[in-house]
Amino acid sequence: MEIAMPVCYQLYRKSNQQEGAVHLQTVDAEMCAHFNEPVHETQWYYDWHNSIGFRLAMGKTFEQIRTEFAQNAEEDRAAVEAGTTKPEFCYDYPKAIEICNWLEANFTTDSWYEVGKRA
């Protein structure tokens, strides 16, 4: 028997919270349209679900995520200047912050965790 504790989140439209949680694929498609990018069949735009979404599921606010990303961007910049990494190995935190801003402008979030046994 395995004990699982997944973290979860949902996004709700600020313009119509009564419609309930929005499918994350719908959020991704709208995000792609906003940023003029095609929807990928199997990947999230700019991996937002695994970076921003994971942090939302952990209970972080959009502001906390932006602050973390800004600090990470500064660390990357310093590492590039010091010659300990190359720019192409750095995550594009400014782009991730843009995505975070778009999400916050359009959605509210709810996060929780589940504890239970699964057979």
mmCIF file of the C-alpha atoms, coordinates in Angstrom:
data_MODEL
# 
_entry.id   MODEL 
# 
loop_
_atom_site.group_PDB 
_atom_site.id 
_atom_site.type_symbol 
_atom_site.label_atom_id 
_atom_site.label_alt_id 
_atom_site.label_comp_id 
_atom_site.label_asym_id 
_atom_site.label_entity_id 
_atom_site.label_seq_id 
_atom_site.pdbx_PDB_ins_code 
_atom_site.Cartn_x 
_atom_site.Cartn_y 
_atom_site.Cartn_z 
_atom_site.occupancy 
_atom_site.B_iso_or_equiv 
_atom_site.pdbx_formal_charge 
_atom_site.auth_seq_id 
_atom_site.auth_comp_id 
_atom_site.auth_asym_id 
_atom_site.auth_atom_id 
_atom_site.pdbx_PDB_model_num 
ATOM 1   C CA . MET A 1 1   ? 0.000   0.000  0.000   1.00 0.00 ? 1   MET A CA 1 
ATOM 2   C CA . GLU A 1 2   ? 1.258   3.458  -0.876  1.00 0.00 ? 2   GLU A CA 1 
ATOM 3   C CA . ILE A 1 3   ? 0.480   6.689  0.941   1.00 0.00 ? 3   ILE A CA 1 
ATOM 4   C CA . ALA A 1 4   ? 0.066   9.588  -1.442  1.00 0.00 ? 4   ALA A CA 1 
ATOM 5   C CA . MET A 1 5   ? -0.071  13.315 -0.800  1.00 0.00 ? 5   MET A CA 1 
ATOM 6   C CA . PRO A 1 6   ? -0.545  15.103 -4.103  1.00 0.00 ? 6   PRO A CA 1 
ATOM 7   C CA . VAL A 1 7   ? -0.736  18.867 -4.268  1.00 0.00 ? 7   VAL A CA 1 
ATOM 8   C CA . CYS A 1 8   ? -3.436  20.280 -6.489  1.00 0.00 ? 8   CYS A CA 1 
ATOM 9   C CA . TYR A 1 9   ? -4.645  23.592 -7.875  1.00 0.00 ? 9   TYR A CA 1 
ATOM 10  C CA . GLN A 1 10  ? -7.394  25.007 -10.022 1.00 0.00 ? 10  GLN A CA 1 
ATOM 11  C CA . LEU A 1 11  ? -7.784  28.284 -11.875 1.00 0.00 ? 11  LEU A CA 1 
ATOM 12  C CA . TYR A 1 12  ? -11.005 30.303 -12.009 1.00 0.00 ? 12  TYR A CA 1 
ATOM 13  C CA . ARG A 1 13  ? -11.755 33.153 -14.385 1.00 0.00 ? 13  ARG A CA 1 
ATOM 14  C CA . LYS A 1 14  ? -11.811 36.504 -12.653 1.00 0.00 ? 14  LYS A CA 1 
ATOM 15  C CA . SER A 1 15  ? -14.511 37.544 -15.122 1.00 0.00 ? 15  SER A CA 1 
ATOM 16  C CA . ASN A 1 16  ? -16.802 34.618 -14.241 1.00 0.00 ? 16  ASN A CA 1 
ATOM 17  C CA . GLN A 1 17  ? -15.858 32.594 -11.184 1.00 0.00 ? 17  GLN A CA 1 
ATOM 18  C CA . GLN A 1 18  ? -19.317 31.002 -11.113 1.00 0.00 ? 18  GLN A CA 1 
ATOM 19  C CA . GLU A 1 19  ? -18.451 28.912 -14.184 1.00 0.00 ? 19  GLU A CA 1 
ATOM 20  C CA . GLY A 1 20  ? -16.120 26.889 -11.966 1.00 0.00 ? 20  GLY A CA 1 
ATOM 21  C CA . ALA A 1 21  ? -12.588 25.750 -12.561 1.00 0.00 ? 21  ALA A CA 1 
ATOM 22  C CA . VAL A 1 22  ? -11.239 26.210 -16.061 1.00 0.00 ? 22  VAL A CA 1 
ATOM 23  C CA . HIS A 1 23  ? -9.624  23.201 -17.737 1.00 0.00 ? 23  HIS A CA 1 
ATOM 24  C CA . LEU A 1 24  ? -5.872  23.729 -17.751 1.00 0.00 ? 24  LEU A CA 1 
ATOM 25  C CA . GLN A 1 25  ? -5.767  22.854 -21.453 1.00 0.00 ? 25  GLN A CA 1 
ATOM 26  C CA . THR A 1 26  ? -8.156  25.765 -22.055 1.00 0.00 ? 26  THR A CA 1 
ATOM 27  C CA . VAL A 1 27  ? -5.917  28.066 -20.015 1.00 0.00 ? 27  VAL A CA 1 
ATOM 28  C CA . ASP A 1 28  ? -2.944  26.880 -22.065 1.00 0.00 ? 28  ASP A CA 1 
ATOM 29  C CA . ALA A 1 29  ? -4.745  27.515 -25.371 1.00 0.00 ? 29  ALA A CA 1 
ATOM 30  C CA . GLU A 1 30  ? -5.784  31.017 -24.284 1.00 0.00 ? 30  GLU A CA 1 
ATOM 31  C CA . MET A 1 31  ? -2.254  31.706 -23.090 1.00 0.00 ? 31  MET A CA 1 
ATOM 32  C CA . CYS A 1 32  ? -0.820  30.592 -26.432 1.00 0.00 ? 32  CYS A CA 1 
ATOM 33  C CA . ALA A 1 33  ? -3.269  32.874 -28.240 1.00 0.00 ? 33  ALA A CA 1 
ATOM 34  C CA . HIS A 1 34  ? -2.291  35.793 -26.013 1.00 0.00 ? 34  HIS A CA 1 
ATOM 35  C CA . PHE A 1 35  ? 1.430   35.257 -26.632 1.00 0.00 ? 35  PHE A CA 1 
ATOM 36  C CA . ASN A 1 36  ? 0.903   34.495 -30.365 1.00 0.00 ? 36  ASN A CA 1 
ATOM 37  C CA . GLU A 1 37  ? 2.238   30.952 -30.123 1.00 0.00 ? 37  GLU A CA 1 
ATOM 38  C CA . PRO A 1 38  ? 0.735   27.741 -31.495 1.00 0.00 ? 38  PRO A CA 1 
ATOM 39  C CA . VAL A 1 39  ? -0.747  25.258 -29.045 1.00 0.00 ? 39  VAL A CA 1 
ATOM 40  C CA . HIS A 1 40  ? 1.479   22.204 -28.754 1.00 0.00 ? 40  HIS A CA 1 
ATOM 41  C CA . GLU A 1 41  ? -0.228  18.830 -28.716 1.00 0.00 ? 41  GLU A CA 1 
ATOM 42  C CA . THR A 1 42  ? 1.710   17.412 -25.754 1.00 0.00 ? 42  THR A CA 1 
ATOM 43  C CA . GLN A 1 43  ? 3.580   20.291 -24.077 1.00 0.00 ? 43  GLN A CA 1 
ATOM 44  C CA . TRP A 1 44  ? 2.447   23.226 -21.996 1.00 0.00 ? 44  TRP A CA 1 
ATOM 45  C CA . TYR A 1 45  ? 3.364   26.662 -23.317 1.00 0.00 ? 45  TYR A CA 1 
ATOM 46  C CA . TYR A 1 46  ? 6.741   27.517 -21.868 1.00 0.00 ? 46  TYR A CA 1 
ATOM 47  C CA . ASP A 1 47  ? 6.240   24.656 -19.373 1.00 0.00 ? 47  ASP A CA 1 
ATOM 48  C CA . TRP A 1 48  ? 4.076   26.982 -17.253 1.00 0.00 ? 48  TRP A CA 1 
ATOM 49  C CA . HIS A 1 49  ? 2.114   24.148 -15.629 1.00 0.00 ? 49  HIS A CA 1 
ATOM 50  C CA . ASN A 1 50  ? 5.284   22.555 -14.245 1.00 0.00 ? 50  ASN A CA 1 
ATOM 51  C CA . SER A 1 51  ? 6.867   25.806 -13.095 1.00 0.00 ? 51  SER A CA 1 
ATOM 52  C CA . ILE A 1 52  ? 4.127   28.269 -12.151 1.00 0.00 ? 52  ILE A CA 1 
ATOM 53  C CA . GLY A 1 53  ? 1.375   25.667 -11.711 1.00 0.00 ? 53  GLY A CA 1 
ATOM 54  C CA . PHE A 1 54  ? 3.457   23.574 -9.321  1.00 0.00 ? 54  PHE A CA 1 
ATOM 55  C CA . ARG A 1 55  ? 4.176   26.625 -7.179  1.00 0.00 ? 55  ARG A CA 1 
ATOM 56  C CA . LEU A 1 56  ? 0.484   27.565 -7.145  1.00 0.00 ? 56  LEU A CA 1 
ATOM 57  C CA . ALA A 1 57  ? -0.338  24.028 -6.030  1.00 0.00 ? 57  ALA A CA 1 
ATOM 58  C CA . MET A 1 58  ? 2.165   24.435 -3.199  1.00 0.00 ? 58  MET A CA 1 
ATOM 59  C CA . GLY A 1 59  ? 0.174   27.453 -2.020  1.00 0.00 ? 59  GLY A CA 1 
ATOM 60  C CA . LYS A 1 60  ? 2.438   30.221 -3.311  1.00 0.00 ? 60  LYS A CA 1 
ATOM 61  C CA . THR A 1 61  ? 0.900   33.484 -4.462  1.00 0.00 ? 61  THR A CA 1 
ATOM 62  C CA . PHE A 1 62  ? 1.594   35.042 -7.832  1.00 0.00 ? 62  PHE A CA 1 
ATOM 63  C CA . GLU A 1 63  ? 3.644   37.709 -6.062  1.00 0.00 ? 63  GLU A CA 1 
ATOM 64  C CA . GLN A 1 64  ? 5.773   35.082 -4.296  1.00 0.00 ? 64  GLN A CA 1 
ATOM 65  C CA . ILE A 1 65  ? 6.357   33.294 -7.597  1.00 0.00 ? 65  ILE A CA 1 
ATOM 66  C CA . ARG A 1 66  ? 7.389   36.526 -9.323  1.00 0.00 ? 66  ARG A CA 1 
ATOM 67  C CA . THR A 1 67  ? 9.771   37.338 -6.458  1.00 0.00 ? 67  THR A CA 1 
ATOM 68  C CA . GLU A 1 68  ? 11.332  33.863 -6.635  1.00 0.00 ? 68  GLU A CA 1 
ATOM 69  C CA . PHE A 1 69  ? 11.723  34.078 -10.409 1.00 0.00 ? 69  PHE A CA 1 
ATOM 70  C CA . ALA A 1 70  ? 13.254  37.570 -10.195 1.00 0.00 ? 70  ALA A CA 1 
ATOM 71  C CA . GLN A 1 71  ? 15.801  36.303 -7.634  1.00 0.00 ? 71  GLN A CA 1 
ATOM 72  C CA . ASN A 1 72  ? 16.581  33.289 -9.802  1.00 0.00 ? 72  ASN A CA 1 
ATOM 73  C CA . ALA A 1 73  ? 17.046  35.538 -12.834 1.00 0.00 ? 73  ALA A CA 1 
ATOM 74  C CA . GLU A 1 74  ? 19.500  37.669 -10.882 1.00 0.00 ? 74  GLU A CA 1 
ATOM 75  C CA . GLU A 1 75  ? 21.431  34.567 -9.784  1.00 0.00 ? 75  GLU A CA 1 
ATOM 76  C CA . ASP A 1 76  ? 21.580  33.385 -13.398 1.00 0.00 ? 76  ASP A CA 1 
ATOM 77  C CA . ARG A 1 77  ? 22.770  36.823 -14.557 1.00 0.00 ? 77  ARG A CA 1 
ATOM 78  C CA . ALA A 1 78  ? 25.527  36.804 -11.926 1.00 0.00 ? 78  ALA A CA 1 
ATOM 79  C CA . ALA A 1 79  ? 26.566  33.267 -12.901 1.00 0.00 ? 79  ALA A CA 1 
ATOM 80  C CA . VAL A 1 80  ? 26.768  34.251 -16.570 1.00 0.00 ? 80  VAL A CA 1 
ATOM 81  C CA . GLU A 1 81  ? 28.847  37.318 -15.695 1.00 0.00 ? 81  GLU A CA 1 
ATOM 82  C CA . ALA A 1 82  ? 31.123  35.170 -13.524 1.00 0.00 ? 82  ALA A CA 1 
ATOM 83  C CA . GLY A 1 83  ? 31.540  32.711 -16.369 1.00 0.00 ? 83  GLY A CA 1 
ATOM 84  C CA . THR A 1 84  ? 30.177  29.761 -14.396 1.00 0.00 ? 84  THR A CA 1 
ATOM 85  C CA . THR A 1 85  ? 27.309  29.168 -16.831 1.00 0.00 ? 85  THR A CA 1 
ATOM 86  C CA . LYS A 1 86  ? 26.207  30.153 -20.308 1.00 0.00 ? 86  LYS A CA 1 
ATOM 87  C CA . PRO A 1 87  ? 23.084  32.167 -21.137 1.00 0.00 ? 87  PRO A CA 1 
ATOM 88  C CA . GLU A 1 88  ? 21.622  29.315 -23.172 1.00 0.00 ? 88  GLU A CA 1 
ATOM 89  C CA . PHE A 1 89  ? 21.564  27.154 -20.020 1.00 0.00 ? 89  PHE A CA 1 
ATOM 90  C CA . CYS A 1 90  ? 19.483  29.702 -18.092 1.00 0.00 ? 90  CYS A CA 1 
ATOM 91  C CA . TYR A 1 91  ? 15.715  29.556 -17.778 1.00 0.00 ? 91  TYR A CA 1 
ATOM 92  C CA . ASP A 1 92  ? 13.958  32.601 -19.239 1.00 0.00 ? 92  ASP A CA 1 
ATOM 93  C CA . TYR A 1 93  ? 12.604  33.901 -15.934 1.00 0.00 ? 93  TYR A CA 1 
ATOM 94  C CA . PRO A 1 94  ? 11.483  37.256 -17.412 1.00 0.00 ? 94  PRO A CA 1 
ATOM 95  C CA . LYS A 1 95  ? 9.208   35.304 -19.805 1.00 0.00 ? 95  LYS A CA 1 
ATOM 96  C CA . ALA A 1 96  ? 7.921   33.198 -16.912 1.00 0.00 ? 96  ALA A CA 1 
ATOM 97  C CA . ILE A 1 97  ? 7.140   36.415 -15.019 1.00 0.00 ? 97  ILE A CA 1 
ATOM 98  C CA . GLU A 1 98  ? 5.159   37.665 -18.053 1.00 0.00 ? 98  GLU A CA 1 
ATOM 99  C CA . ILE A 1 99  ? 3.158   34.425 -17.994 1.00 0.00 ? 99  ILE A CA 1 
ATOM 100 C CA . CYS A 1 100 ? 2.623   34.772 -14.255 1.00 0.00 ? 100 CYS A CA 1 
ATOM 101 C CA . ASN A 1 101 ? 1.355   38.334 -14.776 1.00 0.00 ? 101 ASN A CA 1 
ATOM 102 C CA . TRP A 1 102 ? -1.056  37.162 -17.487 1.00 0.00 ? 102 TRP A CA 1 
ATOM 103 C CA . LEU A 1 103 ? -2.363  34.363 -15.276 1.00 0.00 ? 103 LEU A CA 1 
ATOM 104 C CA . GLU A 1 104 ? -2.876  36.703 -12.340 1.00 0.00 ? 104 GLU A CA 1 
ATOM 105 C CA . ALA A 1 105 ? -4.655  39.273 -14.534 1.00 0.00 ? 105 ALA A CA 1 
ATOM 106 C CA . ASN A 1 106 ? -7.144  36.665 -15.743 1.00 0.00 ? 106 ASN A CA 1 
ATOM 107 C CA . PHE A 1 107 ? -7.503  33.995 -13.062 1.00 0.00 ? 107 PHE A CA 1 
ATOM 108 C CA . THR A 1 108 ? -7.766  33.361 -9.363  1.00 0.00 ? 108 THR A CA 1 
ATOM 109 C CA . THR A 1 109 ? -6.411  30.166 -7.900  1.00 0.00 ? 109 THR A CA 1 
ATOM 110 C CA . ASP A 1 110 ? -7.306  27.590 -5.301  1.00 0.00 ? 110 ASP A CA 1 
ATOM 111 C CA . SER A 1 111 ? -4.798  25.067 -4.002  1.00 0.00 ? 111 SER A CA 1 
ATOM 112 C CA . TRP A 1 112 ? -4.953  22.111 -1.628  1.00 0.00 ? 112 TRP A CA 1 
ATOM 113 C CA . TYR A 1 113 ? -3.343  18.811 -0.832  1.00 0.00 ? 113 TYR A CA 1 
ATOM 114 C CA . GLU A 1 114 ? -4.801  15.350 -0.432  1.00 0.00 ? 114 GLU A CA 1 
ATOM 115 C CA . VAL A 1 115 ? -3.686  12.719 2.012   1.00 0.00 ? 115 VAL A CA 1 
ATOM 116 C CA . GLY A 1 116 ? -4.807  9.161  1.551   1.00 0.00 ? 116 GLY A CA 1 
ATOM 117 C CA . LYS A 1 117 ? -3.922  5.563  0.975   1.00 0.00 ? 117 LYS A CA 1 
ATOM 118 C CA . ARG A 1 118 ? -4.058  4.046  -2.456  1.00 0.00 ? 118 ARG A CA 1 
ATOM 119 C CA . ALA A 1 119 ? -4.023  0.348  -3.117  1.00 0.00 ? 119 ALA A CA 1 
# 
